[in-house]
């Protein structure tokens, strides 16, 4: 089965309002963090650093943004992780 991507204008028409809503949600979250007491203390928090890295990726038009952002928030695979055991 060969999947054909949506033409860019149709994708924009279909997803614009959803993207707008998600960006507004993110802006509100960041505003809440900035308004909180001791906001400067979280500037170097690893979670905030990851959020800033993800925002930089969103501005990069080269593609693969979803995967690159997922990698920022993921733990690297370790082949030595214990395997799940069946429940008895």
DSSP file (Angstrom, degrees, kcal/mol; ACC not computed):
  #  RESIDUE AA STRUCTURE BP1 BP2  ACC     N-H-->O    O-->H-N    N-H-->O    O-->H-N    TCO  KAPPA ALPHA  PHI   PSI    X-CA   Y-CA   Z-CA
    1    1 A X              0   0    0      0, 0.0     2,-0.6     0, 0.0     0, 0.0   0.000 360.0 360.0 360.0 126.2    0.0    0.0    0.0
    2    2 A X        -     0   0    0      2,-0.0     2,-0.4     0, 0.0     0, 0.0  -0.885 360.0-154.0-104.0 115.1    1.5    3.3   -1.1
    3    3 A X        -     0   0    0     -2,-0.6     2,-0.5     0, 0.0     0, 0.0  -0.742   3.9-154.0 -90.8 133.2    0.5    6.3    1.1
    4    4 A X        -     0   0    0     -2,-0.4     3,-0.1     3,-0.0    -2,-0.0  -0.917  19.0-123.5-106.3 126.3    0.5    9.7   -0.5
    5    5 A X        -     0   0    0     -2,-0.5     3,-0.1     1,-0.1     2,-0.1  -0.282  34.1 -97.3 -65.1 153.9    1.0   12.7    1.8
    6    6 A X        -     0   0    0      1,-0.1    -1,-0.1     2,-0.1     2,-0.1  -0.389  45.4 -98.5 -63.2 145.3   -1.6   15.5    1.7
    7    7 A X     >  -     0   0    0      1,-0.1     4,-2.6    -3,-0.1     3,-0.4  -0.435  38.0-113.1 -60.7 144.3   -0.8   18.4   -0.5
    8    8 A X  H  > S+     0   0    0      1,-0.2     4,-2.7     2,-0.2     5,-0.2   0.872 114.6  51.7 -52.4 -46.2    0.7   21.2    1.7
    9    9 A X  H  > S+     0   0    0      1,-0.2     4,-2.3     2,-0.2    -1,-0.2   0.905 112.5  46.4 -60.9 -38.3   -2.3   23.6    1.3
   10   10 A X  H  > S+     0   0    0     -3,-0.4     4,-2.6     2,-0.2    -2,-0.2   0.905 111.5  51.3 -69.4 -39.9   -4.8   20.9    2.2
   11   11 A X  H  X S+     0   0    0     -4,-2.6     4,-2.5     2,-0.2     5,-0.2   0.918 110.9  48.9 -61.5 -42.7   -2.7   19.9    5.3
   12   12 A X  H  X S+     0   0    0     -4,-2.7     4,-1.9    -5,-0.2    -2,-0.2   0.935 112.0  48.4 -62.5 -45.4   -2.6   23.5    6.4
   13   13 A X  H  < S+     0   0    0     -4,-2.3     4,-0.4    -5,-0.2    -2,-0.2   0.912 116.2  44.3 -58.6 -42.5   -6.3   23.8    5.9
   14   14 A X  H  < S+     0   0    0     -4,-2.6     4,-0.2     1,-0.2    -2,-0.2   0.854 125.6  27.4 -73.6 -35.3   -6.9   20.6    7.9
   15   15 A X  H  X S+     0   0    0     -4,-2.5     4,-2.6    -5,-0.2     5,-0.2   0.449  89.6  96.6-112.2  -1.3   -4.5   21.1   10.8
   16   16 A X  H  X S+     0   0    0     -4,-1.9     4,-2.8     1,-0.2     5,-0.2   0.934  87.7  45.3 -57.9 -50.7   -4.2   24.9   11.2
   17   17 A X  H  > S+     0   0    0     -4,-0.4     4,-2.3     1,-0.2    -1,-0.2   0.877 113.8  50.0 -65.1 -36.5   -6.8   25.3   14.0
   18   18 A X  H  > S+     0   0    0     -4,-0.2     4,-2.3     2,-0.2    -1,-0.2   0.925 112.6  47.1 -65.4 -44.4   -5.4   22.3   15.9
   19   19 A X  H  X S+     0   0    0     -4,-2.6     4,-2.5     1,-0.2    -2,-0.2   0.917 111.5  51.8 -62.8 -42.8   -1.8   23.7   15.7
   20   20 A X  H  X S+     0   0    0     -4,-2.8     4,-2.3    -5,-0.2    -1,-0.2   0.922 110.3  48.3 -58.8 -45.6   -3.0   27.1   16.7
   21   21 A X  H  X S+     0   0    0     -4,-2.3     4,-2.3     1,-0.2    -1,-0.2   0.903 112.2  48.5 -63.8 -41.7   -4.8   25.7   19.8
   22   22 A X  H  X S+     0   0    0     -4,-2.3     4,-2.4     2,-0.2    -1,-0.2   0.888 110.9  50.3 -68.1 -37.9   -1.7   23.6   20.8
   23   23 A X  H  X S+     0   0    0     -4,-2.5     4,-2.6     2,-0.2    -1,-0.2   0.903 110.2  50.2 -65.9 -39.7    0.6   26.6   20.4
   24   24 A X  H  X S+     0   0    0     -4,-2.3     4,-2.3     2,-0.2    -2,-0.2   0.905 109.9  51.3 -64.2 -40.4   -1.7   28.7   22.6
   25   25 A X  H  X S+     0   0    0     -4,-2.3     4,-2.2     2,-0.2    -2,-0.2   0.936 111.8  46.8 -60.1 -46.2   -1.8   26.0   25.2
   26   26 A X  H  X S+     0   0    0     -4,-2.4     4,-2.6     1,-0.2     5,-0.2   0.910 110.7  51.9 -63.6 -42.1    2.0   25.9   25.2
   27   27 A X  H  X S+     0   0    0     -4,-2.6     4,-2.3     1,-0.2    -1,-0.2   0.905 109.7  50.1 -60.4 -40.8    2.3   29.6   25.4
   28   28 A X  H  X S+     0   0    0     -4,-2.3     4,-2.3     2,-0.2    -2,-0.2   0.903 110.0  50.3 -65.3 -41.0   -0.1   29.6   28.4
   29   29 A X  H  X S+     0   0    0     -4,-2.2     4,-2.1     2,-0.2    -2,-0.2   0.941 111.8  47.1 -61.9 -46.9    2.0   27.0   30.2
   30   30 A X  H  X S+     0   0    0     -4,-2.6     4,-2.4     1,-0.2    -1,-0.2   0.879 110.6  52.9 -64.1 -36.9    5.2   28.9   29.6
   31   31 A X  H  X S+     0   0    0     -4,-2.3     4,-2.2    -5,-0.2    -1,-0.2   0.905 107.5  51.7 -62.9 -41.0    3.5   32.1   30.9
   32   32 A X  H  X S+     0   0    0     -4,-2.3     4,-1.0     1,-0.2    -2,-0.2   0.909 110.6  48.3 -62.3 -41.3    2.4   30.3   34.1
   33   33 A X  H >< S+     0   0    0     -4,-2.1     3,-0.6     1,-0.2    -2,-0.2   0.935 112.4  48.3 -63.9 -45.3    6.0   29.2   34.7
   34   34 A X  H 3< S+     0   0    0     -4,-2.4     5,-0.2     1,-0.2    -1,-0.2   0.824 111.2  50.6 -65.7 -31.7    7.4   32.7   34.1
   35   35 A X  H 3< S+     0   0    0     -4,-2.2    -1,-0.2    -5,-0.2    -2,-0.2   0.680  91.5 101.7 -79.7 -17.1    4.8   34.3   36.4
   36   36 A X  S X< S-     0   0    0     -4,-1.0     3,-1.0    -3,-0.6    -3,-0.0  -0.229  87.3 -89.6 -68.4 155.6    5.5   31.9   39.2
   37   37 A X  T 3  S+     0   0    0      1,-0.2    -1,-0.1     2,-0.1    -2,-0.1  -0.364 112.2  14.5 -59.7 141.7    7.7   32.8   42.2
   38   38 A X  T >  S+     0   0    0     -3,-0.1     3,-1.5     1,-0.1     4,-0.4   0.835  74.8 159.8  62.5  36.4   11.3   32.0   41.7
   39   39 A X  G X   +     0   0    0     -3,-1.0     3,-1.4     1,-0.3     4,-0.4   0.825  68.1  63.9 -58.8 -32.2   10.9   31.6   37.9
   40   40 A X  G >  S+     0   0    0      1,-0.3     3,-1.0     2,-0.2     4,-0.4   0.784  90.7  67.4 -63.9 -24.9   14.7   32.2   37.4
   41   41 A X  G <  S+     0   0    0     -3,-1.5     3,-0.3     1,-0.2    -1,-0.3   0.735  99.2  49.6 -68.7 -21.2   15.4   29.0   39.4
   42   42 A X  G X  S+     0   0    0     -3,-1.4     3,-1.5    -4,-0.4     6,-0.3   0.486  81.3  94.8 -96.2  -1.9   13.9   26.8   36.7
   43   43 A X  T <  S+     0   0    0     -3,-1.0    -1,-0.2    -4,-0.4    -2,-0.1   0.859  94.9  36.4 -57.3 -36.4   15.8   28.3   33.8
   44   44 A X  T 3  S+     0   0    0     -4,-0.4    -1,-0.3    -3,-0.3     2,-0.2   0.283  85.9 126.9-101.1   9.7   18.5   25.6   34.1
   45   45 A X    X>  -     0   0    0     -3,-1.5     4,-2.3     1,-0.1     3,-0.5  -0.480  68.2-126.4 -64.7 134.2   16.1   22.8   35.0
   46   46 A X  H 3> S+     0   0    0      1,-0.2     4,-2.0     2,-0.2    -1,-0.1   0.810 109.5  56.3 -55.2 -30.6   16.7   19.9   32.5
   47   47 A X  H 3> S+     0   0    0      2,-0.2     4,-2.1     1,-0.2    -1,-0.2   0.912 108.1  46.1 -68.7 -41.0   13.0   19.9   31.7
   48   48 A X  H <> S+     0   0    0     -3,-0.5     4,-2.6    -6,-0.3    -2,-0.2   0.879 110.1  54.5 -68.0 -36.4   13.0   23.6   30.6
   49   49 A X  H  X S+     0   0    0     -4,-2.3     4,-2.3     1,-0.2    -2,-0.2   0.922 109.0  48.4 -61.8 -42.7   16.2   23.0   28.6
   50   50 A X  H  X S+     0   0    0     -4,-2.0     4,-2.5    -5,-0.2    -2,-0.2   0.899 109.4  52.5 -64.7 -40.3   14.4   20.2   26.8
   51   51 A X  H  X S+     0   0    0     -4,-2.1     4,-2.3     2,-0.2    -2,-0.2   0.928 110.2  48.2 -61.3 -44.2   11.4   22.4   26.1
   52   52 A X  H  X S+     0   0    0     -4,-2.6     4,-2.0     1,-0.2    -2,-0.2   0.899 110.8  51.3 -63.5 -39.6   13.7   25.1   24.7
   53   53 A X  H  X S+     0   0    0     -4,-2.3     4,-1.9     1,-0.2    -1,-0.2   0.915 110.1  49.8 -62.1 -42.1   15.5   22.6   22.5
   54   54 A X  H  X S+     0   0    0     -4,-2.5     4,-2.0     1,-0.2    -2,-0.2   0.895 108.1  52.9 -64.3 -40.0   12.1   21.4   21.2
   55   55 A X  H  X S+     0   0    0     -4,-2.3     4,-1.1     1,-0.2    -1,-0.2   0.887 107.0  52.8 -63.5 -37.8   11.0   24.9   20.4
   56   56 A X  H >< S+     0   0    0     -4,-2.0     3,-0.5     1,-0.2     4,-0.4   0.909 108.1  50.9 -62.0 -41.3   14.2   25.4   18.4
   57   57 A X  H >< S+     0   0    0     -4,-1.9     3,-1.5     1,-0.2    -2,-0.2   0.881 102.1  60.8 -64.6 -37.8   13.4   22.2   16.4
   58   58 A X  H 3< S+     0   0    0     -4,-2.0    -1,-0.2     1,-0.3    -2,-0.2   0.829 103.6  51.2 -59.2 -30.7    9.9   23.5   15.7
   59   59 A X  T << S+     0   0    0     -4,-1.1     2,-0.6    -3,-0.5    -1,-0.3   0.580  88.8  96.1 -82.0  -9.6   11.4   26.5   13.9
   60   60 A X    X   -     0   0    0     -3,-1.5     3,-0.7    -4,-0.4     5,-0.1  -0.727  58.2-163.8 -86.8 116.7   13.6   24.3   11.7
   61   61 A X  T 3   +     0   0    0     -2,-0.6    -1,-0.1     1,-0.2     3,-0.1   0.412  65.1  98.5 -81.0   4.8   12.0   23.7    8.3
   62   62 A X  T 3  S-     0   0    0      1,-0.2    -1,-0.2     2,-0.0     2,-0.1   0.601  85.0-125.6 -74.1  -8.5   14.2   20.7    7.4
   63   63 A X  S <  S+     0   0    0     -3,-0.7    -1,-0.2     1,-0.1    -3,-0.0  -0.254  80.5  89.8  95.9 176.4   11.6   18.1    8.5
   64   64 A X     >  +     0   0    0     -3,-0.1     4,-2.2    -2,-0.1     5,-0.2   0.727  50.2 143.6  66.0  22.8   11.6   15.2   10.9
   65   65 A X  H  >  +     0   0    0      1,-0.2     4,-2.7     2,-0.2     5,-0.3   0.903  63.4  53.3 -63.9 -42.9   10.6   17.5   13.7
   66   66 A X  H  > S+     0   0    0      1,-0.2     4,-2.5     2,-0.2    -1,-0.2   0.933 112.6  44.4 -60.4 -46.0    8.3   15.0   15.5
   67   67 A X  H  > S+     0   0    0      2,-0.2     4,-2.1     1,-0.2    -1,-0.2   0.920 113.7  49.9 -64.7 -43.2   11.0   12.3   15.7
   68   68 A X  H  X S+     0   0    0     -4,-2.2     4,-1.2     1,-0.2    -2,-0.2   0.895 113.0  46.2 -64.6 -39.6   13.7   14.8   16.8
   69   69 A X  H  X S+     0   0    0     -4,-2.7     4,-1.4     2,-0.2     3,-0.3   0.904 109.4  55.0 -69.4 -40.1   11.4   16.2   19.5
   70   70 A X  H  < S+     0   0    0     -4,-2.5     4,-0.4    -5,-0.3     3,-0.2   0.901 105.7  53.4 -57.9 -39.7   10.5   12.7   20.6
   71   71 A X  H >< S+     0   0    0     -4,-2.1     3,-0.8     1,-0.2    -1,-0.2   0.838 102.0  58.6 -65.6 -32.9   14.2   11.9   21.0
   72   72 A X  H 3< S+     0   0    0     -4,-1.2    -1,-0.2    -3,-0.3    -2,-0.2   0.897 113.7  37.8 -61.1 -39.2   14.7   14.9   23.2
   73   73 A X  T 3< S+     0   0    0     -4,-1.4     2,-0.3    -3,-0.2    -1,-0.2   0.341 105.6  87.2 -96.9   6.4   12.1   13.6   25.7
   74   74 A X  S <  S-     0   0    0     -3,-0.8     2,-0.4    -4,-0.4     3,-0.0  -0.702  75.0-120.4-107.5 157.4   13.1    9.9   25.4
   75   75 A X        -     0   0    0     -2,-0.3     3,-0.1     1,-0.1    -2,-0.1  -0.795  40.7-105.8 -90.4 135.8   15.6    7.8   27.2
   76   76 A X        -     0   0    0     -2,-0.4     2,-0.1     1,-0.1    -1,-0.1  -0.314  43.2 -96.7 -61.2 144.2   18.1    6.2   24.9
   77   77 A X        -     0   0    0      1,-0.0     2,-0.5     2,-0.0    -1,-0.1  -0.379  35.5-162.5 -64.1 136.3   17.6    2.5   24.3
   78   78 A X    >   -     0   0    0     -2,-0.1     3,-2.2     1,-0.1    -1,-0.0  -0.966  11.7-156.0-122.0 112.0   19.7    0.2   26.5
   79   79 A X  T 3  S+     0   0    0     -2,-0.5    -1,-0.1     1,-0.3    -2,-0.0   0.663  92.8  63.4 -63.5 -12.5   19.9   -3.4   25.2
   80   80 A X  T 3  S+     0   0    0      2,-0.1    -1,-0.3    -3,-0.0     3,-0.1   0.364  71.1 127.6 -92.6   4.9   20.7   -4.5   28.8
   81   81 A X  S <  S-     0   0    0     -3,-2.2     2,-0.1     1,-0.1    -4,-0.0  -0.337  72.8-100.8 -58.0 141.6   17.3   -3.4   30.2
   82   82 A X        -     0   0    0      1,-0.1     2,-0.3     3,-0.0    -1,-0.1  -0.417  37.2-120.6 -65.3 140.3   15.6   -6.2   32.0
   83   83 A X        -     0   0    0      1,-0.1    -1,-0.1    -2,-0.1    -3,-0.0  -0.588  32.7-100.2 -80.4 141.4   13.0   -8.0   30.0
   84   84 A X        -     0   0    0     -2,-0.3     2,-0.4     1,-0.1    -1,-0.1  -0.316  35.7-138.4 -60.4 143.2    9.5   -8.0   31.4
   85   85 A X        -     0   0    0     -3,-0.1    -1,-0.1     1,-0.0    -3,-0.0  -0.836  21.4-107.0-104.4 141.5    8.5  -11.2   33.1
   86   86 A X        -     0   0    0     -2,-0.4     2,-0.3     1,-0.1    -1,-0.0  -0.344  35.8-112.8 -64.4 146.2    5.1  -12.8   32.6
   87   87 A X              0   0    0      1,-0.1    -1,-0.1    -2,-0.0     0, 0.0  -0.577 360.0 360.0 -77.5 142.0    2.7  -12.6   35.6
   88   88 A X              0   0    0     -2,-0.3    -1,-0.1     0, 0.0    -2,-0.0   0.416 360.0 360.0-102.5 360.0    1.9  -15.9   37.2
